[in-house]
Amino acid sequence: MSLFLFAQAAAPAATPPQSLGGMFLSMLPMFVVIIVIFYFIVYRPQQKEQKRRNEVLNNLNKGDKVITAGGIHGVVATVKTDTVLIKVDGDVKLEVSKPSVTVVQAKG
């Protein structure tokens, strides 16, 4: 019996449970900070890189040296709307889609 009284006296007073709305409001600033960090670390740099890549692909010109995603090296012979004709060697030409071009070097 004395053990029960000791345990009851040592236990901290019970705090009333917080409401769900109060808990959400206390966590809201943390979620906002996480979203802002995610935007500046992941999403924004990815958008800038995609914009730069689209700009490079849209400015492809005849004579530019390119490397495709498959590792094919060549020189641009003709640029079409969605594809690029690449001169690989001699009379060998390959038509590849623009997004498959990964590296573009200027003429020369």
Backbone as a ProteinNet text record, in pm:
[ID]
protein_1_A
[PRIMARY]
MSLFLFAQAAAPAATPPQSLGGMFLSMLPMFVVIIVIFYFIVYRPQQKEQKRRNEVLNNLNKGDKVITAGGIHGVVATVKTDTVLIKVDGDVKLEVSKPSVTVVQAKG
[TERTIARY]
81	0	86.1	195.5	280.3	350.7	376.1	437	342	214.3	114.8	110.7	120.5	118.1	244.7	359	485.7	482.4	432.4	426.3	330.1	224.2	126.8	183.1	263.5	321.8	434.8	509.3	623.2	580.3	462.1	416.8	387.4	428.2	399.8	250.8	209.3	69.2	36.2	-75.7	-116.2	-151.9	-98.6	-131.4	-248.6	-333.3	-447.1	-397.9	-455.8	-411.1	-441.2	-345.5	-367.1	-470.8	-540.2	-636.6	-559.8	-621.9	-558.6	-527	-614.7	-591.4	-472.9	-458.6	-345.5	-213.8	-213.5	-91.1	-54.2	-154.2	-128.7	-72.2	-128.5	-80.1	60.9	97.2	233.2	334.6	292.2	382.9	384.4	290.8	278.9	405.5	466.6	589.2	701.5	710.6	814.1	791.1	666	635.6	665.6	635.6	662.9	813.5	890.8	1037.2	1090	1039.2	1083.8	1049.9	931.6	891.7	978.8	1010.6	1096.1	1237.4	1289.9	1423.5	1422.2	1320.7	1309.2	1305.1	1231.8	1221	1357.2	1431.6	1558.5	1672.4	1666.4	1775.5	1751.7	1627	1600.4	1528.4	1413.4	1325.5	1378.2	1422.1	1467.4	1592.2	1696.5	1812	1776.9	1683	1641.6	1570.1	1488.2	1421.8	1522.7	1622.7	1724.4	1801.5	1838.3	1914.1	1829.3	1701.8	1613.5	1596.2	1584.1	1570.7	1697.5	1814.1	1940.5	1954.6	1916.4	1926.3	1834.6	1712.1	1619.7	1672.6	1735.2	1793.2	1905.4	1990.6	2101.9	2048.3	1948.5	1893.8	1822.5	1757	1688.7	1786.1	1908.3	2008.7	2111	2077.1	2167.7	2181.1	2303.5	2330	2410.2	2405.4	2484.1	2632.4	2703.9	2847.3	2882.8	2784.8	2813.1	2851	2952	2989.1	2900.2	2845.3	2753.1	2788.5	2742.7	2751.6	2610.8	2563.6	2429.1	2432.6	2313.6	2302.8	2360.6	2359.9	2415.5	2566.3	2627.7	2772	2819.8	2730.3	2767.5	2817.1	2938.3	2999.2	2976.1	2941.3	2921.4	2908.9	2883.6	2868.7	2727.4	2660	2523.1	2524.1	2445	2432.7	2305.5	2195.3	2066.9	1990	1924.6	1840.3	1695.9	1612.7	1469.2	1395.7	1265.7	1185.8	1213	1201.3	1218.1	1339.8	1406.7	1520.3	1642.2	1755.4	1882.1	1948.4	1998	2071.7	2219.7	2283.9	2423.7	2511.7	2615.5	2712.9	2816.8	2824.5	2912.5	3049	3050	3176.4	3150.3	3225.1	3208.7	3067.1	2998.3	2860.7	2758.6	2802.9	2712.6	2646.3	2512	2436	2329.5	2309.5	2208.6	2109.4	1982.7	1880.2	1841	1862.1	1830.9	1737.3	1664.2	1576.3	1660.4	1612.8	1687.8	1717.6	1622.3	1653.2	1764.2	1794.7	1901.7	2039.8	2048.7	2176.9	2208.5	2321.5	2355.6	2463.6	2558.2	2668.4	2674.3	2684.2	2696.2	2821.3	2911	3030.8	3015.3	3070	3059.6	3134	3110.5	3178.1	3328.4	3393.4	3539.5	3583.6
-117.9	0	125.4	124.9	242.4	265.5	158.3	171.3	246.4	219.3	286.3	436.2	471.5	612.3	683	614.3	671.8	696	599.6	613	724	738.1	841.2	980.3	989.5	1117.9	1156.4	1058.1	1086.6	1117	1075.2	1096.5	1245	1301	1441.2	1461.7	1580.4	1611.7	1599	1541.4	1520.6	1655.1	1677.5	1801.4	1773	1868.2	1844.6	1829.3	1737.3	1718.6	1842.1	1874.3	1988.7	1951.2	2049.6	2021.8	2002.1	1937.2	1910.2	2040	2136.5	2266.2	2339.2	2333.3	2398.9	2334.9	2201.7	2131.4	2167	2174.7	2210.3	2351.3	2444.3	2582.2	2596.1	2511.7	2518.8	2459.3	2367.9	2304.3	2376.9	2465.9	2535	2612.1	2689.9	2761.1	2666.6	2550.6	2454	2403.3	2375.1	2330	2438.4	2562.1	2672.9	2685.6	2675.5	2684.5	2569.5	2449.5	2334.5	2353.9	2405.3	2428.3	2535.5	2641.1	2747.8	2694.5	2616.5	2557.8	2465.1	2382.1	2291.4	2369.4	2480.1	2560.4	2614.8	2673.2	2736.8	2637.4	2519.9	2423.8	2328.4	2289.8	2188.6	2245.4	2302.2	2337.2	2451.9	2559.5	2677	2648.8	2584.5	2552.7	2457.8	2365.9	2274.7	2350.7	2448	2530.4	2610.3	2668	2745.5	2657.3	2537.4	2445.4	2402.9	2374	2334.7	2449.3	2570.8	2687.4	2706.8	2691	2705	2596.3	2472.8	2360.8	2382.7	2427.3	2454.7	2565.1	2664.7	2774.6	2724.3	2638.9	2583.7	2498.8	2413.8	2328	2409.3	2517.3	2600.3	2682.1	2702.4	2780.2	2692.7	2566.1	2479.3	2532.4	2532.7	2581.9	2479.1	2491.2	2404.9	2426.4	2316.3	2323.4	2307.3	2309.7	2289.8	2144.1	2123.9	1988.4	1948.3	1826.5	1779.9	1638.1	1604.4	1467.8	1430	1313.5	1269.8	1191.5	1161.5	1083.7	943.6	893.8	761.6	763.5	881.8	891.9	912.1	944.4	966.7	1109.2	1122	1252.9	1286.1	1411.3	1451.4	1601	1642.6	1783.4	1802.3	1907.3	1932.8	1968.2	1892.9	1919	1998.6	1962	2029.5	2031.6	2142.7	2154.4	2164.3	2073.9	2076.3	2116	2112.5	2154.6	2068.5	1936.5	1846.3	1757.5	1757.8	1668.6	1745	1675.7	1730.9	1623.3	1661	1569.6	1589.3	1482.5	1489.9	1414	1481.7	1417.3	1350.6	1218.2	1142.2	1122.2	1068.6	1042.1	1031.8	1106	1101	1136.7	1040	1063.2	1007.7	960.6	901.9	1013	1014.6	1114.7	1043.3	1089.5	1033	1141.3	1105.3	1200	1161.4	1253.8	1229	1338.5	1307.9	1410	1510.5	1633	1739.8	1708.8	1657.3	1631.8	1528.1	1446.7	1348.7	1411.7	1536.4	1607.6	1656.3	1610.3	1645.5	1751.2	1751.8	1848.1	1918.1	2051.5	2132.2	2216.1	2203.1	2285.2	2379	2497.3	2595.2	2545.3	2612.4	2574.2	2579.1	2486.7	2487.4	2383.1
0	0	0	74.4	79.1	-54.4	-128.1	-261.2	-355.7	-346.5	-429.5	-399.8	-273.4	-236.5	-283.4	-277.2	-321.7	-473.5	-549	-693.9	-732.3	-658.8	-688.4	-657.3	-552.7	-515.7	-609.9	-666.1	-752.3	-895.7	-934.3	-1071.2	-1092.8	-1206.1	-1233.1	-1255.7	-1236.2	-1256.4	-1404.3	-1433.7	-1572.6	-1635.5	-1756.4	-1828.1	-1919.4	-1937.3	-2026.1	-2169.5	-2246.2	-2384.8	-2468.9	-2560.1	-2648.6	-2753.7	-2800.1	-2906.1	-3036.3	-3130.4	-3259.2	-3332.9	-3323.6	-3389.2	-3330.1	-3197.5	-3132.1	-3170.3	-3183.8	-3222.2	-3366.9	-3453.4	-3593.5	-3604.8	-3531	-3535.3	-3480.8	-3385.7	-3332.6	-3430	-3516.5	-3613	-3747.1	-3771	-3898.9	-3937.8	-3848.9	-3889.6	-3932.1	-3869.2	-3906	-4048.5	-4083.7	-4219.1	-4321.5	-4290.1	-4381.9	-4405.3	-4300.5	-4313.7	-4398.6	-4379.4	-4458.2	-4605.2	-4634.3	-4773.7	-4838.2	-4766.1	-4820.2	-4846.5	-4754.6	-4774.1	-4894.8	-4906.9	-5020.2	-5151.3	-5154	-5275.1	-5316.5	-5222.3	-5257.7	-5279.7	-5221.6	-5236.7	-5353.2	-5378.6	-5480.5	-5602.4	-5581.8	-5693.6	-5779.2	-5718	-5793.2	-5877.7	-5823.2	-5908.3	-6023.5	-5999.1	-6104.2	-6216.2	-6181.2	-6282.2	-6364.2	-6296.9	-6368.2	-6465.8	-6423	-6508.2	-6627.7	-6607.1	-6716.9	-6816.5	-6767.3	-6853.6	-6937.6	-6875.3	-6947.1	-7053.2	-7018.9	-7113	-7233	-7209.1	-7320.3	-7409.9	-7349.9	-7426.8	-7517	-7463.2	-7541.3	-7656.4	-7629.2	-7734.4	-7842.1	-7804.4	-7903.3	-7986.7	-7937.4	-8010.3	-8082.2	-8105.9	-8182.8	-8324.9	-8374.4	-8509.4	-8586.8	-8716.1	-8803.9	-8772.6	-8756.4	-8728.2	-8581.9	-8490.7	-8347.4	-8321.7	-8241.9	-8200.9	-8084.5	-8090.9	-7987	-7944	-7825.8	-7774.3	-7729.1	-7771.8	-7735.5	-7604.7	-7553.7	-7430.5	-7449.4	-7571.1	-7599.2	-7620.2	-7612.9	-7626.9	-7769.6	-7860.2	-7999.6	-8016.7	-8071.2	-8097.3	-8244.1	-8270.9	-8409.5	-8423.6	-8547.4	-8580.9	-8636.8	-8593.7	-8637.8	-8786.2	-8863.9	-9006.7	-9035.4	-8970	-8991.9	-8860.2	-8834	-8714.6	-8759.3	-8708.3	-8737.1	-8609.5	-8612	-8497.7	-8373.6	-8389	-8274.5	-8285.1	-8399.2	-8419.2	-8470.5	-8464.7	-8513	-8598.4	-8716.1	-8801.2	-8770.8	-8722.5	-8679	-8777.3	-8824.5	-8912.9	-8823.8	-8834.6	-8747.3	-8812.1	-8935.3	-9002.8	-9152.5	-9231	-9376	-9415.9	-9479.2	-9522.2	-9423.2	-9310.4	-9211.9	-9130.6	-9135.6	-9060.3	-8978.9	-8857.8	-8769	-8730.2	-8729.3	-8685.1	-8542.3	-8448.8	-8307.6	-8257.8	-8152.9	-8095.5	-8017.9	-8012	-7945	-7798.2	-7721.3	-7579.9	-7556.8	-7658.8	-7640.4	-7650.8	-7697.2	-7702	-7561.1	-7506.9	-7369.5	-7359.8	-7452.4	-7450.2	-7584.4	-7580	-7702.1	-7690.6	-7790	-7796.2	-7915.3	-7903.7	-8011.9	-8135.6	-8246.1	-8370.6	-8353.8	-8425.8	-8423	-8335.1
[MASK]
++++++++++++++++++++++++++++++++++++++++++++++++++++++++++++++++++++++++++++++++++++++++++++++++++++++++++++

